[in-house]
């Protein structure tokens, strides 16, 4: 029993010594960033068909289905499924709309909305997609979201670059302070983007007429711009 107690005591002392030594070890911290601008290769466009009728929800729904089917089928020609392109319905709603006069709720109309999302790598066709949608009766085009399909790969490369920079800077600090790096104490990094979304607004229902609305949007050039990727790495290195 005494041997066991002695062994446990020795082990405790050894662990305490190691822990104390770890605490006493000096370290150097450094932070580095890496950035890159890349042209996006994918776009998502949100398009909605909104129909109304003052008397019949069924009629509003039927009109919406007819327009939505035409739009959905027309959008298929802009996608290439082998590239990962797709077109889908994102949400559908059908509801009565009321107005309020003198604190009284008054029925106004039935409204049906069907929203379609087009996801394609043919970003040069974004303007054509919008033109086609408007011509087929789209009432709302909310925004375009430009993205990069190789986001993960590009971020990994930036994180690698930023990590190498932290090591280089830590080496400089260590040499200047008369020490040398012996290992990594801690390291963490993050990657994010900006400039990936552009919001546009087209709402036929706010224009004086459908022809006016269409003339406003038709032929407007769509510029995707660039996606800015940022990577930041914070690292601490043991020195002696």
PLY file of the C-alpha trace (Angstrom):
ply
format ascii 1.0
element vertex 240
property float x
property float y
property float z
element edge 239
property int vertex1
property int vertex2
end_header
0.00 0.00 0.00
2.85 2.38 0.85
4.47 1.70 -2.54
1.23 2.60 -4.26
0.93 5.82 -2.30
4.53 6.74 -3.05
4.08 6.06 -6.75
0.94 8.18 -6.85
2.73 11.00 -5.06
5.67 10.85 -7.46
3.30 10.87 -10.45
1.46 13.86 -9.03
4.70 15.72 -8.51
5.85 14.94 -12.03
2.57 16.11 -13.56
2.63 19.25 -11.44
6.20 19.95 -12.54
5.28 19.51 -16.21
2.21 21.72 -15.84
4.26 24.38 -14.07
6.93 24.17 -16.74
4.29 24.59 -19.47
3.01 27.68 -17.69
6.51 29.08 -17.39
7.38 28.54 -21.05
7.50 31.75 -23.02
5.51 32.24 -26.18
5.13 34.67 -29.06
1.84 35.52 -30.73
1.29 36.77 -34.26
-1.67 37.51 -36.53
-1.77 37.48 -40.32
-4.35 38.07 -43.01
-4.69 36.90 -46.59
-7.13 38.26 -49.18
-8.12 37.51 -52.72
-10.63 38.85 -55.25
-12.28 36.32 -57.54
-14.97 36.62 -60.18
-18.06 34.61 -59.14
-19.12 31.66 -61.27
-22.65 31.05 -59.97
-25.77 33.17 -59.64
-29.14 32.66 -57.96
-32.08 34.78 -59.05
-35.31 35.02 -57.06
-38.40 35.57 -59.21
-42.03 35.69 -58.10
-45.40 35.50 -59.80
-48.17 37.23 -57.85
-51.78 37.04 -59.02
-54.92 38.48 -57.46
-58.66 38.27 -57.86
-61.36 40.24 -56.07
-63.85 37.40 -55.92
-62.26 33.98 -56.24
-59.22 32.38 -54.62
-59.56 29.55 -57.13
-59.31 31.95 -60.05
-56.25 33.68 -58.58
-54.63 30.28 -58.03
-55.45 29.08 -61.53
-53.98 32.22 -63.09
-50.87 31.87 -60.96
-50.38 28.23 -61.92
-50.63 29.05 -65.61
-48.05 31.84 -65.43
-45.78 29.91 -63.07
-45.74 26.83 -65.29
-44.74 28.94 -68.28
-42.02 30.66 -66.29
-40.72 27.43 -64.78
-40.49 25.70 -68.17
-38.89 28.74 -69.82
-36.20 28.92 -67.13
-35.09 25.36 -67.84
-33.41 26.47 -71.06
-31.03 28.64 -69.03
-29.72 25.82 -66.85
-27.32 22.94 -67.40
-27.99 20.21 -64.87
-24.61 18.56 -65.47
-23.01 21.75 -64.09
-25.13 21.57 -60.97
-27.69 24.12 -62.20
-31.28 23.89 -61.01
-34.60 25.70 -60.91
-37.12 25.17 -58.12
-40.07 26.65 -56.28
-38.88 28.18 -53.02
-42.24 29.11 -51.50
-45.94 29.36 -52.29
-48.68 31.29 -50.53
-52.38 31.92 -51.02
-54.23 34.29 -48.73
-57.00 36.87 -48.49
-55.83 40.47 -48.30
-57.62 42.98 -46.08
-57.50 46.75 -45.74
-58.43 48.73 -42.65
-60.71 51.73 -42.51
-61.79 53.32 -39.23
-60.35 50.33 -37.40
-62.54 48.01 -39.42
-61.09 45.14 -41.43
-62.41 45.12 -45.00
-61.79 42.34 -47.48
-59.77 43.56 -50.46
-58.75 40.60 -52.64
-57.32 37.12 -52.81
-53.60 36.97 -53.47
-51.50 34.02 -54.64
-47.71 34.12 -54.77
-45.30 31.57 -56.19
-41.55 32.17 -55.96
-39.00 30.47 -58.21
-35.24 30.31 -57.68
-32.89 29.86 -60.64
-29.40 28.63 -59.75
-26.95 28.59 -62.65
-23.27 28.87 -63.46
-24.15 30.69 -66.68
-23.94 34.07 -64.94
-23.58 35.83 -68.28
-27.24 34.92 -68.88
-28.53 36.70 -65.77
-29.85 39.64 -67.79
-31.54 37.32 -70.29
-33.16 35.37 -67.46
-34.61 38.55 -65.98
-35.82 39.80 -69.37
-37.50 36.47 -70.09
-39.13 36.35 -66.66
-40.58 39.83 -67.02
-41.88 39.06 -70.50
-43.65 35.98 -69.11
-45.41 37.93 -66.37
-43.05 37.94 -63.40
-44.27 40.53 -60.90
-41.31 40.55 -58.51
-37.57 40.09 -58.93
-36.03 40.47 -55.51
-32.29 39.96 -55.74
-29.34 38.25 -57.34
-26.89 36.28 -55.26
-23.49 35.74 -56.88
-21.38 32.98 -55.37
-18.19 31.01 -55.92
-18.43 27.25 -56.32
-14.79 26.78 -55.26
-15.26 28.77 -52.04
-13.95 26.05 -49.71
-10.87 25.39 -51.82
-10.03 29.09 -52.11
-10.52 29.66 -48.38
-8.28 26.71 -47.52
-5.55 28.19 -49.71
-5.88 31.60 -48.03
-5.79 30.04 -44.56
-2.60 28.19 -45.53
-1.03 31.42 -46.73
-2.05 33.33 -43.59
-0.72 30.54 -41.36
2.65 30.64 -43.10
2.72 34.41 -42.56
2.12 34.02 -38.82
5.05 31.60 -38.61
7.33 33.96 -40.56
6.42 36.89 -38.34
6.83 34.81 -35.19
10.30 33.75 -36.36
11.22 37.41 -36.87
10.00 38.31 -33.38
11.78 35.32 -31.84
15.09 36.16 -33.51
14.81 39.81 -32.49
14.19 38.79 -28.88
17.01 36.23 -28.79
14.79 33.16 -28.66
13.76 30.34 -30.98
10.38 28.79 -31.66
9.97 25.29 -30.26
6.34 24.49 -30.98
2.74 25.69 -31.36
0.84 26.83 -28.28
-2.43 27.59 -30.07
-3.70 28.49 -33.50
-7.09 29.43 -34.95
-8.33 30.85 -38.22
-11.43 31.99 -40.05
-12.49 32.76 -43.60
-15.33 34.92 -44.87
-16.49 36.79 -47.95
-18.03 40.08 -49.01
-19.55 41.39 -52.21
-21.41 38.16 -52.98
-24.91 39.57 -53.13
-26.48 42.32 -55.17
-30.03 43.36 -54.46
-32.25 44.59 -57.24
-35.92 45.43 -57.02
-38.49 45.00 -59.72
-42.13 45.10 -58.74
-44.58 45.39 -61.60
-47.39 46.08 -59.15
-45.84 49.40 -58.16
-45.62 50.68 -61.76
-48.32 52.56 -63.61
-48.61 49.76 -66.14
-47.02 46.45 -67.08
-45.50 47.96 -70.21
-43.87 50.75 -68.16
-42.44 48.23 -65.72
-41.06 46.04 -68.45
-39.41 48.96 -70.23
-37.71 49.96 -66.98
-36.01 46.60 -66.44
-35.58 45.17 -69.92
-32.04 45.35 -71.21
-30.46 46.48 -67.93
-26.90 45.06 -67.82
-26.15 42.81 -64.87
-22.60 43.06 -63.53
-21.47 40.33 -61.15
-18.48 42.23 -59.80
-15.98 40.29 -57.69
-16.10 38.26 -54.52
-13.60 39.28 -51.86
-12.30 36.47 -49.67
-10.66 37.20 -46.33
-8.70 34.79 -44.13
-7.35 35.60 -40.67
-5.10 33.38 -38.56
-4.09 33.99 -34.94
-1.23 31.83 -33.64
0.93 31.53 -30.55
4.30 29.73 -30.60
6.36 28.44 -27.71
9.89 29.83 -27.52
13.00 29.18 -25.47
0 1
1 2
2 3
3 4
4 5
5 6
6 7
7 8
8 9
9 10
10 11
11 12
12 13
13 14
14 15
15 16
16 17
17 18
18 19
19 20
20 21
21 22
22 23
23 24
24 25
25 26
26 27
27 28
28 29
29 30
30 31
31 32
32 33
33 34
34 35
35 36
36 37
37 38
38 39
39 40
40 41
41 42
42 43
43 44
44 45
45 46
46 47
47 48
48 49
49 50
50 51
51 52
52 53
53 54
54 55
55 56
56 57
57 58
58 59
59 60
60 61
61 62
62 63
63 64
64 65
65 66
66 67
67 68
68 69
69 70
70 71
71 72
72 73
73 74
74 75
75 76
76 77
77 78
78 79
79 80
80 81
81 82
82 83
83 84
84 85
85 86
86 87
87 88
88 89
89 90
90 91
91 92
92 93
93 94
94 95
95 96
96 97
97 98
98 99
99 100
100 101
101 102
102 103
103 104
104 105
105 106
106 107
107 108
108 109
109 110
110 111
111 112
112 113
113 114
114 115
115 116
116 117
117 118
118 119
119 120
120 121
121 122
122 123
123 124
124 125
125 126
126 127
127 128
128 129
129 130
130 131
131 132
132 133
133 134
134 135
135 136
136 137
137 138
138 139
139 140
140 141
141 142
142 143
143 144
144 145
145 146
146 147
147 148
148 149
149 150
150 151
151 152
152 153
153 154
154 155
155 156
156 157
157 158
158 159
159 160
160 161
161 162
162 163
163 164
164 165
165 166
166 167
167 168
168 169
169 170
170 171
171 172
172 173
173 174
174 175
175 176
176 177
177 178
178 179
179 180
180 181
181 182
182 183
183 184
184 185
185 186
186 187
187 188
188 189
189 190
190 191
191 192
192 193
193 194
194 195
195 196
196 197
197 198
198 199
199 200
200 201
201 202
202 203
203 204
204 205
205 206
206 207
207 208
208 209
209 210
210 211
211 212
212 213
213 214
214 215
215 216
216 217
217 218
218 219
219 220
220 221
221 222
222 223
223 224
224 225
225 226
226 227
227 228
228 229
229 230
230 231
231 232
232 233
233 234
234 235
235 236
236 237
237 238
238 239
